[in-house]
Amino acid sequence: MGMKKSGVWIIVCMLALAAGGCAPKVEEKFEEAVSLHAPEQRMQWWNDQKFGMFIHWGAWSQSEIGFIWQITRNDPPQEREKRFDLYKTFNPTKFNPRQWARLAKQAGMKYVVFTTKHHDGFCNFDTKLTNLKVTNPKGPYSKSPNPDILKQLVEAYRAEGIAIGLYFSHIDWHHPDAKVFSTSHWEYDEQLIDKDPKRWKRFADFEKGQVRELLTDYGKIDIFWFDISWPTGGYGSAYENPRVRKDAIDMVKMMRTMDPNLIINNRGTDICGDFATPEQRIPEMGIPGYWESNLTISNGRGFWYKGPDADYKTTTELIHMLADIASKGGNFLLNVGPRPDGTITPEETQRLKEMGQWLKVNGESIYGTTRTVFRKLNWGKCTVKGRKLFLHVFDWPRDGILRVPGLKNRIVSAYLLADKSRSPMPISRTPQDVLINVGKKAPDPIDTVIVLSLEGKPDVDNTIRQNPKGGVELQTGEADIYGNNARYYTGATVRHGDYITGWISLEDWLSWEFRIDRPGAFDVEIMYACNKNNSGSTFAVAVAGQELTGKVKPSFTSETFRGGPNDFTSDKIGKITLTEPGIYTLSVKPEKIAGKDLMYLKTVTLRPSRN
């Protein structure tokens, strides 16, 4: 049969860095790096904060192009150079960091992460190692009373009691010794390091020098937020290249020596990173250990100011994101892209203030909470604090009865978090669920929080069940994985995730257990990705003595799999009938692997058949 691996265990093995630990073989290979983590108590403090402000701002804001990698596009060299001269016109005369800090505090944010240097190499601080900086005499803002933007900002946020985080891009498209980085945004050419190691050392020393400046000249720094891979094996997920990884370990050693309590993310720092950083997405199953989703208030590509016609997420969307991330044990780093004059847009300001108003009432259900105890809630999310469950109800039940699935504990009390008098809400039970009589009108149309105080630690039956429409959704993060190669990938940084990868062997297969209460006929549908070179593989789906055979078809045309939603397709492979209520097991096994791997599997869904 092969080795059985639960989806969660595979994530732990892949992302031990995010939990502040290392997989066993990595401990042997990089024994000295094991201690290069922030203390557990410090990480727990950070995780309790839950909500932070990300700020992308600087000379590039004048372009009104949300994604800075436009610099690397096929512009003529002359046009490209003009983009590096934007600092000569950057004059944010309306920059008032105290207003920014007060807005963050109004929003309920507990920490800030600010761009000290982005990919273009422009520095928002008074570095002594390059002239591409806001204090350069050629820049108009250098004539202001205090041109060091970073110094102004950290003082303002500290005055509001907000923890300080510094963003710093590993890559530098402007530095003469950084040509190792290609013009395709994040990739690097390792051959250039081999051909000219002295040049690479100069750049590595330059980066270490700037990091040292930031940790020396600006007081206590709580978080250091690196971006993009350094030539160290990737976004903290590979262990194959100790030769260049030593650069990263040496730099982290320096940083930990300067401040043992400094919290450092996982980008380019490999096994030394303290937390994972999924970008512009919320992992479906969360990520084991410490993690933080960074998303933008504005829609569209990129984190920078997108101009006066930018589109923005609604306050409802943002509050739901906050509750979703907290329910999965993560932090929410919400990005604003201020205008080039130094003001935050009215749209961003409005949404942040509205989030803060909601948090004034419901903050107990976010700050200091831990991840949900429920597999899935059809009406919203859940956060936990000791013996209290905070039920975040997004979709109010039409019949006024909120169904809490599988909860076994005796309920001590149930009340609305917004109700200072804690008026008790009527509770009843079925053999499987707790029923709360909540009334037919939602007190808060965005997210009403109900508190359940329990007797004992939360105890929940999380067997996969049918959804309200009678379907069954089987996510690959919940599968039992058999074999030695297939694994569940969460996407701990920029890349999308939440799918099975490494499915290269006929010996590897998946299975799920689920409960059926409403028997009948079901259409079986899978969501997967495959390129044309690997198409033609076949697989079998088996349940209750019935077997369906599926054939893998190409779902995207490019050679490179990015893992984004456009790479995936849904395919109905047949119908099965489940005649009795009860517990069933469904398996997916390969029959033929035509290319390098079977497919990237995301979900298997049983939908009630209409025929």
C-alpha positions as CSV (number, residue, x, y, z in Angstrom):
1,M,0.0,0.0,0.0
2,G,2.9,2.4,0.7
3,M,3.2,5.0,3.4
4,K,0.1,6.9,4.5
5,K,0.5,10.7,4.9
6,S,-2.2,13.0,6.0
7,G,-2.4,16.3,4.1
8,V,-1.7,18.3,7.2
9,W,1.5,16.4,8.0
10,I,2.8,17.0,4.5
11,I,2.3,20.7,4.9
12,V,4.1,20.6,8.2
13,C,7.1,18.9,6.5
14,M,7.2,21.4,3.7
15,L,6.6,24.5,5.8
16,A,8.4,23.8,9.0
17,L,10.1,27.1,8.5
18,A,6.8,28.9,9.0
19,A,6.4,27.2,12.4
20,G,9.9,28.3,13.5
21,G,11.3,24.8,13.1
22,C,13.0,22.6,10.5
23,A,12.4,19.2,9.0
24,P,14.7,16.5,10.5
25,K,17.0,16.2,7.5
26,V,17.3,20.0,7.3
27,E,18.4,20.1,10.9
28,E,21.2,17.7,10.0
29,K,22.2,19.8,6.9
30,F,21.9,23.2,8.5
31,E,22.2,22.5,12.2
32,E,23.5,26.0,13.0
33,A,20.3,27.5,11.5
34,V,17.9,25.8,13.9
35,S,18.4,28.4,16.6
36,L,18.1,31.3,14.2
37,H,14.4,32.0,15.0
38,A,12.5,34.5,17.1
39,P,11.5,33.1,20.5
40,E,8.2,31.3,20.6
41,Q,6.8,33.8,23.1
42,R,7.7,36.6,20.7
43,M,5.9,34.8,17.8
44,Q,2.8,34.3,19.9
45,W,2.8,38.0,20.6
46,W,2.9,38.7,16.9
47,N,0.2,36.2,16.1
48,D,-2.1,37.7,18.7
49,Q,-1.9,41.1,16.9
50,K,-3.8,39.7,13.9
51,F,-4.1,42.9,11.9
52,G,-1.5,45.1,10.3
53,M,-1.0,47.9,7.8
54,F,1.2,47.3,4.7
55,I,2.3,50.4,2.9
56,H,3.7,50.5,-0.6
57,W,4.8,54.0,-1.3
58,G,7.7,56.0,-2.8
59,A,8.9,57.5,-6.0
60,W,7.2,54.8,-8.1
61,S,3.8,56.0,-6.8
62,Q,4.0,58.8,-9.3
63,S,3.6,56.3,-12.2
64,E,0.0,55.4,-11.0
65,I,0.9,51.9,-12.1
66,G,0.0,49.4,-9.4
67,F,2.6,46.8,-10.2
68,I,6.3,48.0,-10.1
69,W,7.5,45.2,-12.3
70,Q,6.4,47.3,-15.3
71,I,10.0,48.5,-15.1
72,T,11.2,45.1,-16.3
73,R,8.9,45.0,-19.3
74,N,10.1,45.5,-22.9
75,D,10.5,49.3,-22.6
76,P,13.4,50.8,-24.6
77,P,16.4,51.3,-22.3
78,Q,15.9,55.1,-22.5
79,E,12.4,54.8,-21.1
80,R,13.5,52.3,-18.5
81,E,16.1,54.7,-17.2
82,K,13.5,57.4,-16.8
83,R,11.7,55.2,-14.3
84,F,14.8,55.2,-12.1
85,D,14.8,59.0,-12.2
86,L,11.4,59.3,-10.6
87,Y,13.0,60.3,-7.3
88,K,14.0,63.6,-9.0
89,T,10.3,64.6,-9.1
90,F,9.1,62.8,-5.9
91,N,8.0,65.6,-3.6
92,P,5.3,64.4,-1.1
93,T,4.5,67.8,0.4
94,K,1.3,66.5,2.1
95,F,3.0,63.5,3.8
96,N,1.8,63.5,7.4
97,P,2.9,60.3,9.1
98,R,0.9,61.1,12.2
99,Q,-2.3,61.1,10.2
100,W,-1.3,57.7,8.7
101,A,-0.6,56.3,12.2
102,R,-3.8,57.6,13.6
103,L,-5.7,56.1,10.7
104,A,-4.0,52.7,11.4
105,K,-5.0,52.9,15.0
106,Q,-8.6,53.9,14.1
107,A,-8.7,50.8,11.9
108,G,-7.7,48.6,14.8
109,M,-4.3,47.7,13.2
110,K,-1.6,46.7,15.7
111,Y,1.5,46.8,13.5
112,V,2.8,48.5,10.3
113,V,5.1,47.2,7.5
114,F,6.6,50.0,5.4
115,T,8.6,49.9,2.2
116,T,12.1,51.0,3.0
117,K,13.4,49.8,-0.4
118,H,11.5,48.2,-3.2
119,H,12.7,46.4,-6.4
120,D,13.7,49.6,-8.1
121,G,16.3,50.2,-5.5
122,F,14.9,53.6,-4.3
123,C,15.3,54.0,-0.6
124,N,12.8,55.8,1.7
125,F,15.5,56.3,4.3
126,D,18.8,58.1,4.6
127,T,21.1,55.2,3.6
128,K,24.8,56.0,3.2
129,L,25.3,53.1,0.7
130,T,23.6,54.5,-2.4
131,N,22.4,57.9,-3.7
132,L,19.1,56.5,-5.0
133,K,17.3,57.8,-1.9
134,V,14.8,60.3,-0.8
135,T,17.4,62.4,0.9
136,N,19.5,62.8,-2.4
137,P,20.0,66.6,-3.0
138,K,18.7,66.1,-6.6
139,G,15.3,65.1,-5.1
140,P,13.0,68.0,-4.2
141,Y,11.9,66.4,-0.9
142,S,15.5,66.6,0.3
143,K,14.9,70.3,0.9
144,S,12.1,69.6,3.5
145,P,12.8,70.0,7.2
146,N,13.0,66.2,7.7
147,P,13.5,64.4,4.4
148,D,14.1,61.0,6.0
149,I,10.7,59.5,5.4
150,L,11.3,56.4,7.4
151,K,12.5,58.3,10.5
152,Q,9.3,60.3,10.4
153,L,7.1,57.3,10.0
154,V,8.6,55.1,12.7
155,E,8.4,57.9,15.2
156,A,4.7,58.6,14.3
157,Y,3.6,54.9,14.5
158,R,5.5,54.4,17.8
159,A,3.7,57.4,19.2
160,E,0.4,55.6,18.6
161,G,1.6,52.3,20.1
162,I,1.9,50.5,16.8
163,A,4.7,48.0,16.3
164,I,7.2,48.7,13.5
165,G,7.9,46.4,10.5
166,L,10.3,47.2,7.7
167,Y,9.8,45.9,4.1
168,F,13.0,45.4,2.2
169,S,13.3,43.8,-1.3
170,H,16.2,41.4,-1.8
171,I,16.4,42.3,-5.5
172,D,17.6,45.7,-6.9
173,W,17.2,46.5,-10.5
174,H,19.3,49.6,-10.2
175,H,22.4,48.5,-8.4
176,P,25.4,47.9,-10.8
177,D,26.4,44.7,-9.0
178,A,22.9,43.2,-9.0
179,K,22.8,42.2,-12.6
180,V,22.4,38.6,-11.3
181,F,18.7,39.4,-11.2
182,S,17.0,39.1,-14.6
183,T,14.4,41.4,-16.0
184,S,11.6,39.0,-15.3
185,H,10.8,40.4,-11.9
186,W,12.0,37.8,-9.4
187,E,14.3,35.3,-11.2
188,Y,18.0,35.3,-10.9
189,D,20.9,33.9,-13.0
190,E,23.0,31.7,-10.9
191,Q,25.6,31.4,-13.6
192,L,26.4,35.1,-13.2
193,I,27.3,34.4,-9.5
194,D,29.6,31.6,-10.6
195,K,31.3,33.7,-13.3
196,D,31.8,36.7,-11.1
197,P,31.7,35.8,-7.4
198,K,33.4,39.0,-6.4
199,R,30.6,41.0,-8.0
200,W,28.0,39.0,-6.1
201,K,29.9,39.4,-2.8
202,R,29.8,43.2,-3.3
203,F,26.0,43.1,-3.8
204,A,25.5,40.7,-0.9
205,D,27.6,43.0,1.3
206,F,25.6,46.0,0.1
207,E,22.4,44.4,1.2
208,K,23.7,43.3,4.5
209,G,25.0,46.9,5.0
210,Q,21.6,48.4,4.4
211,V,19.9,45.9,6.7
212,R,22.5,46.8,9.4
213,E,21.7,50.5,8.9
214,L,17.9,49.9,9.2
215,L,18.4,47.9,12.4
216,T,20.8,50.5,13.9
217,D,19.5,53.9,12.9
218,Y,15.8,53.7,13.5
219,G,15.3,52.4,17.0
220,K,13.5,49.2,18.0
221,I,12.3,47.2,14.9
222,D,9.7,44.5,15.6
223,I,9.4,42.8,12.1
224,F,11.7,42.6,9.1
225,W,9.7,41.7,6.0
226,F,11.9,40.6,3.1
227,D,10.5,40.3,-0.4
228,I,11.4,38.1,-3.4
229,S,13.8,35.2,-3.4
230,W,17.5,35.8,-2.9
231,P,19.8,33.3,-4.6
232,T,19.3,30.9,-1.7
233,G,17.0,28.3,-3.1
234,G,13.7,30.1,-3.4
235,Y,10.9,31.3,-1.1
236,G,12.1,29.3,1.9
237,S,10.9,26.0,0.4
238,A,14.0,24.3,-1.0
239,Y,17.0,22.9,0.7
240,E,19.2,21.9,-2.3
241,N,21.8,24.7,-2.4
242,P,23.9,25.2,0.7
243,R,26.6,27.0,-1.2
244,V,24.6,30.2,-1.7
245,R,22.3,29.6,1.2
246,K,25.2,30.6,3.5
247,D,24.7,34.2,2.4
248,A,21.2,34.2,3.8
249,I,22.2,32.4,7.0
250,D,25.0,34.8,7.6
251,M,22.7,37.8,7.2
252,V,20.1,36.3,9.5
253,K,22.8,35.6,12.0
254,M,23.8,39.2,11.9
255,M,20.2,40.3,12.4
256,R,19.5,37.9,15.3
257,T,22.7,39.0,17.0
258,M,21.6,42.6,16.7
259,D,18.1,41.8,18.1
260,P,17.2,38.2,19.2
261,N,13.6,39.2,19.4
262,L,13.4,40.4,15.7
263,I,10.7,38.6,13.7
264,I,11.7,37.8,10.1
265,N,9.5,36.4,7.3
266,N,10.4,33.5,5.0
267,R,11.2,35.2,1.7
268,G,14.8,34.3,0.7
269,T,15.7,33.5,4.3
270,D,14.9,29.8,3.8
271,I,14.8,27.7,7.0
272,C,15.6,30.8,9.2
273,G,12.2,32.5,8.5
274,D,9.7,32.8,11.3
275,F,6.4,33.0,9.3
276,A,5.0,32.2,5.8
277,T,3.6,34.9,3.5
278,P,0.8,33.9,1.1
279,E,0.3,36.9,-1.2
280,Q,-3.0,38.3,-2.5
281,R,-4.8,35.1,-1.3
282,I,-6.1,33.3,1.7
283,P,-5.1,29.6,1.8
284,E,-8.2,27.4,1.8
285,M,-6.9,25.3,4.7
286,G,-4.7,27.8,6.4
287,I,-1.0,27.0,6.9
288,P,0.5,25.1,9.9
289,G,2.6,27.3,12.1
290,Y,2.8,31.1,11.8
291,W,1.6,32.8,8.6
292,E,0.3,36.1,7.3
293,S,-1.8,36.9,4.2
294,N,-0.9,40.2,2.6
295,L,-3.7,41.6,0.4
296,T,-4.5,45.0,-1.1
297,I,-7.5,47.2,-0.3
298,S,-7.6,48.1,-4.0
299,N,-8.4,45.5,-6.7
300,G,-6.3,44.8,-9.7
301,R,-2.7,44.1,-10.1
302,G,0.0,45.4,-7.8
303,F,0.3,47.0,-4.4
304,W,1.1,50.6,-5.4
305,Y,-1.2,53.6,-6.1
306,K,-3.3,52.7,-9.1
307,G,-4.5,56.2,-10.0
308,P,-7.8,58.0,-9.5
309,D,-9.9,55.3,-11.2
310,A,-8.8,52.4,-9.1
311,D,-11.4,49.9,-7.9
312,Y,-11.6,49.0,-4.2
313,K,-12.8,46.0,-2.1
314,T,-15.9,46.7,0.0
315,T,-15.8,47.0,3.8
316,T,-17.8,43.8,3.9
317,E,-15.3,41.9,1.8
318,L,-12.4,43.2,4.0
319,I,-14.1,42.3,7.3
320,H,-14.9,38.8,6.0
321,M,-11.3,38.4,5.0
322,L,-10.1,39.4,8.4
323,A,-12.4,36.9,10.1
324,D,-11.5,34.2,7.6
325,I,-7.7,34.6,8.1
326,A,-8.1,34.7,11.9
327,S,-10.3,31.6,11.8
328,K,-7.4,29.8,10.1
329,G,-4.8,31.0,12.6
330,G,-3.2,33.7,10.4
331,N,-2.5,37.4,10.4
332,F,-4.0,39.9,8.0
333,L,-1.5,42.5,6.5
334,L,-3.7,44.9,4.6
335,N,-2.0,47.1,2.0
336,V,-2.7,50.7,1.2
337,G,-1.0,52.5,-1.7
338,P,-0.9,56.2,-0.9
339,R,-0.9,58.9,-3.6
340,P,2.4,60.5,-4.6
341,D,1.6,63.7,-2.6
342,G,1.6,61.6,0.6
343,T,-2.1,61.3,1.2
344,I,-4.1,58.1,1.6
345,T,-7.0,57.9,-0.8
346,P,-10.5,58.7,0.6
347,E,-11.7,55.2,-0.5
348,E,-8.9,53.5,1.6
349,T,-9.5,55.9,4.5
350,Q,-13.2,55.1,4.6
351,R,-12.8,51.4,4.6
352,L,-10.1,51.4,7.3
353,K,-12.3,53.5,9.5
354,E,-15.3,51.2,9.0
355,M,-13.2,48.2,9.8
356,G,-12.1,49.9,13.0
357,Q,-15.7,50.6,14.0
358,W,-16.5,47.0,13.6
359,L,-13.4,46.0,15.6
360,K,-14.4,48.3,18.4
361,V,-17.4,46.1,19.0
362,N,-16.0,42.8,17.9
363,G,-12.3,43.0,18.5
364,E,-12.4,40.2,21.2
365,S,-13.3,37.8,18.5
366,I,-10.2,38.6,16.5
367,Y,-7.2,39.6,18.6
368,G,-5.5,36.9,20.6
369,T,-7.7,34.1,19.1
370,T,-6.7,30.8,17.6
371,R,-7.9,28.8,14.6
372,T,-11.3,27.3,14.3
373,V,-12.3,23.9,15.6
374,F,-14.7,23.3,12.8
375,R,-13.9,21.8,9.4
376,K,-16.5,24.0,7.6
377,L,-19.3,26.3,8.5
378,N,-21.8,27.0,5.7
379,W,-22.8,30.4,7.2
380,G,-19.4,31.9,8.2
381,K,-16.3,31.4,10.3
382,C,-15.3,30.6,13.8
383,T,-12.4,31.9,16.0
384,V,-11.5,30.4,19.4
385,K,-10.2,31.8,22.7
386,G,-9.9,29.2,25.5
387,R,-13.4,27.8,26.1
388,K,-15.1,30.5,24.0
389,L,-16.2,30.0,20.4
390,F,-16.8,33.2,18.4
391,L,-19.2,32.4,15.6
392,H,-18.9,35.0,12.8
393,V,-22.2,34.8,10.9
394,F,-21.9,36.2,7.4
395,D,-25.1,34.5,6.0
396,W,-27.9,34.9,8.4
397,P,-30.3,31.8,8.6
398,R,-33.6,32.6,7.0
399,D,-35.5,30.5,9.5
400,G,-33.7,32.2,12.5
401,I,-32.0,28.9,13.6
402,L,-28.2,28.8,13.4
403,R,-26.9,25.2,13.1
404,V,-23.5,24.6,14.6
405,P,-22.3,21.2,13.2
406,G,-20.8,18.4,15.3
407,L,-20.3,20.4,18.6
408,K,-20.4,18.0,21.5
409,N,-19.8,20.3,24.5
410,R,-22.4,21.4,26.9
411,I,-23.1,25.1,26.3
412,V,-22.7,27.3,29.3
413,S,-24.0,30.4,27.6
414,A,-24.7,31.9,24.2
415,Y,-25.0,35.6,23.5
416,L,-24.3,38.3,21.0
417,L,-20.8,39.8,21.4
418,A,-22.2,43.3,20.7
419,D,-24.8,42.8,23.6
420,K,-23.3,44.3,26.7
421,S,-26.0,42.7,28.8
422,R,-25.2,39.2,27.4
423,S,-28.8,38.3,27.1
424,P,-28.9,34.5,26.7
425,M,-29.9,33.0,23.3
426,P,-32.1,29.9,23.3
427,I,-30.3,26.6,22.5
428,S,-31.4,23.1,21.5
429,R,-29.8,20.0,20.1
430,T,-30.2,17.4,17.5
431,P,-28.1,14.1,17.7
432,Q,-25.4,15.8,15.6
433,D,-25.7,19.6,15.9
434,V,-26.3,22.5,18.3
435,L,-29.2,24.8,17.3
436,I,-29.2,28.5,18.3
437,N,-32.4,30.5,18.0
438,V,-30.9,33.8,16.7
439,G,-34.1,35.4,15.2
440,K,-34.7,36.2,11.6
441,K,-32.9,39.5,11.3
442,A,-29.1,39.9,11.5
443,P,-28.1,42.6,14.1
444,D,-25.0,43.3,12.0
445,P,-25.5,42.9,8.2
446,I,-21.7,42.4,7.7
447,D,-20.6,40.0,10.4
448,T,-22.7,39.3,13.5
449,V,-20.6,37.6,16.2
450,I,-22.2,35.1,18.6
451,V,-20.2,33.9,21.6
452,L,-20.6,30.3,22.8
453,S,-19.1,29.7,26.3
454,L,-18.4,25.9,26.6
455,E,-17.9,23.5,29.4
456,G,-14.5,22.0,28.7
457,K,-12.2,22.3,25.7
458,P,-14.0,22.4,22.3
459,D,-14.9,18.9,21.2
460,V,-16.2,18.6,17.6
461,D,-17.1,15.8,15.2
462,N,-15.6,17.1,12.0
463,T,-16.6,14.2,9.7
464,I,-17.1,15.6,6.2
465,R,-20.8,16.1,5.6
466,Q,-23.2,17.2,2.9
467,N,-23.6,20.9,2.3
468,P,-27.1,22.6,2.4
469,K,-27.6,21.8,-1.3
470,G,-26.8,18.1,-0.7
471,G,-23.4,18.1,-2.2
472,V,-20.1,16.9,-0.8
473,E,-16.9,18.9,-1.2
474,L,-13.7,17.0,-0.8
475,Q,-10.6,19.3,-0.5
476,T,-7.2,17.8,-1.1
477,G,-5.9,19.4,2.1
478,E,-8.2,17.0,4.0
479,A,-7.2,13.8,2.1
480,D,-5.3,10.9,3.4
481,I,-2.3,10.6,1.1
482,Y,-0.7,7.2,0.4
483,G,2.7,6.7,-1.2
484,N,6.0,8.6,-1.2
485,N,5.7,11.4,-3.7
486,A,2.3,13.0,-3.9
487,R,1.9,15.9,-1.4
488,Y,-0.4,18.7,-0.6
489,Y,1.0,22.2,-1.4
490,T,-0.4,25.3,0.3
491,G,1.5,28.0,-1.4
492,A,3.4,29.7,1.4
493,T,4.4,32.8,-0.5
494,V,3.4,34.4,-3.8
495,R,2.5,31.2,-5.6
496,H,-1.0,29.9,-5.5
497,G,-1.6,26.7,-3.7
498,D,-4.1,24.3,-2.2
499,Y,-3.6,21.3,-4.5
500,I,-1.8,18.0,-4.8
501,T,1.6,18.1,-6.5
502,G,4.4,15.6,-7.1
503,W,1.9,12.9,-8.3
504,I,4.5,11.0,-10.3
505,S,4.0,7.4,-9.1
506,L,1.2,4.8,-9.7
507,E,1.7,3.8,-6.1
508,D,0.4,7.2,-4.8
509,W,-3.3,7.7,-4.2
510,L,-5.8,9.7,-2.1
511,S,-8.9,8.9,0.0
512,W,-11.5,10.7,2.0
513,E,-14.2,9.6,4.5
514,F,-17.5,11.5,4.5
515,R,-21.1,11.1,5.8
516,I,-24.2,10.9,3.7
517,D,-27.5,11.8,5.4
518,R,-29.5,12.4,2.2
519,P,-28.8,9.5,-0.2
520,G,-29.2,9.7,-3.9
521,A,-27.4,9.9,-7.3
522,F,-24.4,12.2,-7.5
523,D,-22.4,13.6,-10.4
524,V,-18.7,13.3,-9.6
525,E,-16.6,16.4,-10.7
526,I,-12.9,17.1,-10.2
527,M,-11.0,20.3,-10.4
528,Y,-7.4,20.0,-11.6
529,A,-4.7,21.5,-13.7
530,C,-2.5,19.9,-16.4
531,N,-0.5,21.2,-19.4
532,K,-0.5,19.6,-22.8
533,N,2.8,17.7,-22.3
534,N,1.3,15.7,-19.4
535,S,-2.2,15.2,-20.7
536,G,-3.6,11.7,-21.5
537,S,-3.1,10.2,-18.0
538,T,-6.0,8.2,-16.6
539,F,-7.3,7.7,-13.1
540,A,-10.1,5.9,-11.2
541,V,-12.5,7.3,-8.7
542,A,-14.0,4.6,-6.5
543,V,-16.7,4.7,-3.8
544,A,-19.2,2.1,-2.5
545,G,-18.2,-0.5,-5.0
546,Q,-18.6,1.8,-7.9
547,E,-15.7,3.0,-10.1
548,L,-15.4,5.8,-12.6
549,T,-12.5,6.3,-15.0
550,G,-11.3,9.8,-15.9
551,K,-8.9,11.1,-18.5
552,V,-6.7,14.1,-17.8
553,K,-7.0,16.8,-20.4
554,P,-4.9,20.0,-20.8
555,S,-6.2,22.9,-18.8
556,F,-3.6,25.5,-19.7
557,T,-1.3,26.1,-22.7
558,S,1.9,27.6,-21.2
559,E,4.8,25.4,-20.3
560,T,5.0,26.7,-16.8
561,F,2.4,25.8,-14.2
562,R,1.7,28.9,-12.0
563,G,-1.0,27.4,-9.8
564,G,-3.4,30.3,-10.4
565,P,-7.1,29.9,-10.9
566,N,-6.7,30.3,-14.7
567,D,-4.7,27.1,-14.8
568,F,-7.4,24.9,-13.4
569,T,-10.5,23.3,-15.1
570,S,-13.5,21.3,-13.8
571,D,-14.4,18.0,-15.4
572,K,-17.4,15.9,-14.8
573,I,-16.3,12.2,-14.9
574,G,-19.5,10.3,-14.3
575,K,-22.3,9.4,-11.8
576,I,-22.5,7.3,-8.7
577,T,-25.4,6.3,-6.5
578,L,-25.3,6.2,-2.7
579,T,-28.4,4.4,-1.6
580,E,-28.2,4.4,2.2
581,P,-27.2,7.0,4.9
582,G,-23.8,6.4,6.5
583,I,-20.1,6.8,6.2
584,Y,-18.4,6.3,2.8
585,T,-14.8,6.3,1.6
586,L,-13.9,7.7,-1.8
587,S,-10.5,7.1,-3.4
588,V,-8.6,8.5,-6.4
589,K,-5.9,6.3,-7.9
590,P,-3.8,6.7,-11.0
591,E,-4.1,4.1,-13.8
592,K,-1.6,5.6,-16.3
593,I,0.7,8.5,-16.0
594,A,1.4,9.8,-19.5
595,G,3.9,12.6,-18.7
596,K,5.9,13.7,-15.7
597,D,3.0,13.6,-13.3
598,L,-0.7,12.7,-13.2
599,M,-2.2,16.1,-12.6
600,Y,-2.5,18.9,-10.0
601,L,-5.6,18.0,-8.2
602,K,-7.6,20.6,-6.2
603,T,-11.0,19.2,-5.3
604,V,-13.4,16.3,-5.8
605,T,-17.1,17.2,-5.6
606,L,-20.2,15.1,-5.5
607,R,-23.2,17.1,-6.7
608,P,-26.8,15.8,-6.5
609,S,-27.7,14.6,-10.0
610,R,-30.6,16.3,-11.7
611,N,-31.0,13.5,-14.2
